[in-house]
Amino acid sequence: MDYNPYAVKPITEVRPPAPPAWTTFDDHLLYTVRVVHDLMHGRLSGRRPVPSTARLVPGELPLAVGPASRSTWRAVGNGTYRHNSVVAFGGPAFVVGSMVGSALGNAARRNRAAADAQPRWVADGPGELTVTNRRAYFGQTARPLDLNWSGLQSVDLVGPDVFRCSFQDANGGGYCTVQLHSMWASLMFALAAHVAFPAHPRLLSGGWLPPDFEARCAAVGADCPSVR
């Protein structure tokens, strides 16, 4: 068939893009929203406790348990290093070479020690996290962490799955800033903010949840109570 430049082109149906698939992380957020809704309406005590191996105090309600990892803002050294002094015997070329090698080695150790003295985020490994109405307990053999909401000096949600807080170490470790990487990061932030930081900008703005989360819930038919 000959090409006809005046032929009417068929209308192609334009369909809206499909919404992103519902994920396990969305399940955690929806559970968090329902917990926060109960908290806001004085119904949190009616929830069934989640099984946990963490030691609890009377009246403490475990709400979530899951894997997490911890990182701490700290230096890994104090700036000191071992200075090597070389006494070389032999020909001039050998002596000079030995002294140059020693100087380069000392410089490298000095630079490494100076870098190690600068604070940075240091990964402290994985553990099991228990979130209750009063605190977050991070169980770990080497560096366990007990974060009572009322004892924290700052809290923030710096990523969808990253809860950051600071506190005075009760064991004499001074001022500490840590991050817990967990799918329960939003739950930890929301509980801590409601209990101890009610004027936190991220809580007041509702920015601890994705902006389209309610619409995503509606798209899959999930009941999402209003918390912001």
C-alpha positions in Angstrom: 0.0 0.0 0.0 1.3 3.4 -0.9 2.1 5.8 1.9 -0.6 8.5 2.5 0.7 11.5 4.4 -2.9 12.7 5.0 -4.1 9.5 6.7 -5.6 10.0 10.1 -3.3 8.5 12.7 -5.0 6.2 15.3 -5.3 7.7 18.8 -3.0 6.1 21.3 -4.5 5.8 24.8 -2.4 7.5 27.4 -2.5 5.7 30.7 -1.3 7.2 33.9 1.9 5.6 35.3 1.2 2.7 37.7 1.8 3.5 41.4 5.0 2.1 42.9 4.7 -1.4 44.2 3.8 -1.8 47.9 6.9 -2.9 49.9 7.8 -4.4 53.2 9.0 -1.0 54.3 5.5 0.3 53.6 4.1 -2.3 55.9 6.4 -1.0 58.7 5.3 2.6 58.0 1.6 1.6 58.1 2.1 -0.2 61.4 3.9 2.8 62.7 1.0 5.1 61.7 -1.5 2.9 63.5 0.7 2.8 66.7 1.1 6.6 66.6 -2.7 7.0 66.1 -3.4 4.9 69.2 -0.8 6.9 71.1 -2.4 10.2 70.1 -5.9 8.9 71.2 -4.8 7.3 74.5 -5.3 3.7 73.3 -1.7 2.5 73.2 -2.2 0.4 76.3 -4.8 -1.7 74.5 -2.3 -3.1 72.1 -1.0 -6.6 72.5 2.7 -6.8 73.4 5.1 -8.0 70.7 7.3 -10.9 71.9 10.7 -9.7 72.9 13.7 -11.0 74.9 14.5 -7.5 76.2 14.2 -6.9 79.9 11.2 -4.7 80.6 10.0 -2.7 83.5 6.4 -2.7 84.8 4.1 -0.8 82.5 6.5 -1.1 79.5 4.9 -2.2 76.3 7.0 -3.8 73.5 5.7 -2.6 70.2 8.2 -3.8 67.6 11.2 -6.1 67.3 13.6 -6.5 64.4 17.2 -6.4 63.2 19.1 -3.2 63.3 22.7 -1.9 63.0 24.4 0.9 65.0 26.9 3.5 64.1 28.5 6.1 66.4 30.0 9.5 65.8 33.4 9.2 67.2 37.1 9.1 66.6 38.9 5.8 66.2 42.2 7.1 67.6 43.6 9.9 69.9 46.2 11.3 67.5 49.2 9.5 68.9 51.5 7.2 66.9 54.8 5.3 67.2 57.8 7.3 66.0 60.6 5.1 64.7 64.2 6.4 65.0 66.7 4.6 62.7 70.4 4.3 63.3 71.9 3.1 60.1 75.5 1.9 59.4 77.1 1.4 56.1 77.7 3.4 52.9 76.3 6.9 52.4 73.7 5.7 50.0 72.4 3.1 52.4 72.3 5.5 55.3 70.5 8.1 53.4 68.0 5.6 52.0 67.3 4.2 55.5 66.7 7.7 56.9 64.4 8.6 54.0 62.5 5.4 54.5 62.1 6.0 58.2 61.0 9.6 57.6 58.4 8.5 55.1 57.1 5.8 57.5 56.9 8.3 60.4 55.0 10.8 58.2 52.5 8.1 57.1 51.9 7.0 60.7 51.5 10.7 61.8 49.0 11.4 59.0 47.1 8.3 59.7 47.0 9.1 63.5 45.8 12.6 62.7 43.0 11.2 60.4 42.0 8.7 63.1 41.6 11.5 65.6 38.9 13.1 63.5 35.3 12.1 64.4 33.4 10.1 61.8 30.5 7.6 61.6 31.9 4.3 62.8 29.9 1.1 62.2 29.5 -0.8 65.4 27.7 -3.8 64.0 24.3 -5.5 63.9 22.0 -6.4 66.8 18.3 -6.9 67.7 16.2 -3.9 68.3 13.2 -3.7 70.6 11.0 -0.6 70.5 8.6 0.0 73.4 6.4 2.9 74.5 9.3 4.1 76.7 12.5 3.4 74.9 14.5 1.6 72.2 16.8 -1.2 73.3 19.5 -2.3 70.9 20.8 -5.7 72.1 24.5 -6.3 71.2 27.2 -8.2 73.0 29.9 -5.6 72.6 27.9 -2.3 72.6 24.4 -2.6 73.9 22.3 0.5 73.8 19.4 1.6 76.0 17.7 4.7 74.8 15.0 6.0 77.1 12.9 8.6 75.3 13.0 11.0 78.2 16.7 10.8 78.5 17.6 11.8 75.0 18.9 15.3 74.2 18.1 15.3 70.5 16.3 13.1 68.0 15.9 13.1 64.2 15.0 11.0 61.3 17.9 11.6 58.9 16.8 8.9 56.4 13.8 6.7 55.8 15.5 4.0 57.9 18.0 6.0 60.0 17.1 7.2 63.5 19.7 9.6 65.0 19.8 10.7 68.6 22.2 12.2 71.2 22.5 11.7 74.9 24.8 11.8 77.9 26.4 8.4 78.5 25.3 7.2 82.0 28.5 5.1 82.2 30.8 8.2 82.0 31.3 8.1 78.2 30.3 11.8 77.8 28.1 13.2 75.1 27.3 10.6 72.5 25.6 10.7 69.1 24.5 7.4 67.5 22.4 6.2 64.6 20.3 3.1 64.4 19.6 1.8 60.9 16.3 -0.1 61.0 13.0 -0.3 59.2 11.6 0.9 62.6 13.4 4.2 62.4 10.1 6.1 61.8 8.5 4.4 64.8 11.4 5.3 67.1 11.4 8.9 66.0 7.6 9.3 66.3 7.4 7.8 69.7 10.4 9.7 71.0 9.1 13.0 69.6 5.6 12.5 71.0 7.0 11.7 74.4 9.9 14.1 74.8 10.1 16.4 71.8 6.5 17.5 71.0 7.5 20.7 69.2 10.0 18.9 66.9 9.7 20.5 63.4 9.6 17.1 61.7 6.8 16.0 64.0 4.7 19.1 63.6 5.1 19.1 59.8 4.4 15.4 59.5 7.7 15.1 57.6 8.5 11.8 59.4 6.2 10.2 56.8 6.6 10.3 53.0 4.4 13.0 51.6 2.4 10.6 49.5 2.0 7.8 52.0 -1.7 8.2 52.6 -2.4 8.2 48.9 -0.3 5.0 48.5 -2.3 3.4 51.2 -5.6 4.4 49.5 -4.3 3.0 46.2 -3.9 -0.5 47.7 -7.0 -0.3 50.0 -5.1 -0.1 53.2 -6.7 1.7 56.2 -4.3 4.5 57.1 -5.6 6.6 60.1 -4.7 10.3 60.1 -1.7 11.3 62.2 -0.7 14.6 60.7 
